[in-house]
Amino acid sequence: MGWFSRRQRAAQGTPTKLDREATPADLAALEQFATSRQGVEFYLEPETTATDTTVMAIAHDGEWIRRRTGTPRAAGAMARKHAIPLYEAAKVGYPERMRAWNRAHPERRAR
């Protein structure tokens, strides 16, 4: 068996599965965050081979959460329901207030 035949067989295997799909609890957490804080904006993050579509909700003071939504359509529906602006993070980036909040709250940094 040669190197190239091994690579072909690996490529034909089962597709990579997402680490976890969106759950009702994910959507409820986003909704709770959006309704309990002022000036919330949603930033849509596309699906990757490892993670389902996610939304980062950022409040006026920079506090944020990230949760899976399943599809961009589900994120859009929630944004419309609560009259929240929805941006594509890949196009517009994240606001500076979020980075400032992260600097002020080092205990919330991802490990």
Order of alpha helices (4+ residues) and beta strands (2+ residues): alpha-alpha-beta-beta-beta-alpha-beta-alpha-alpha
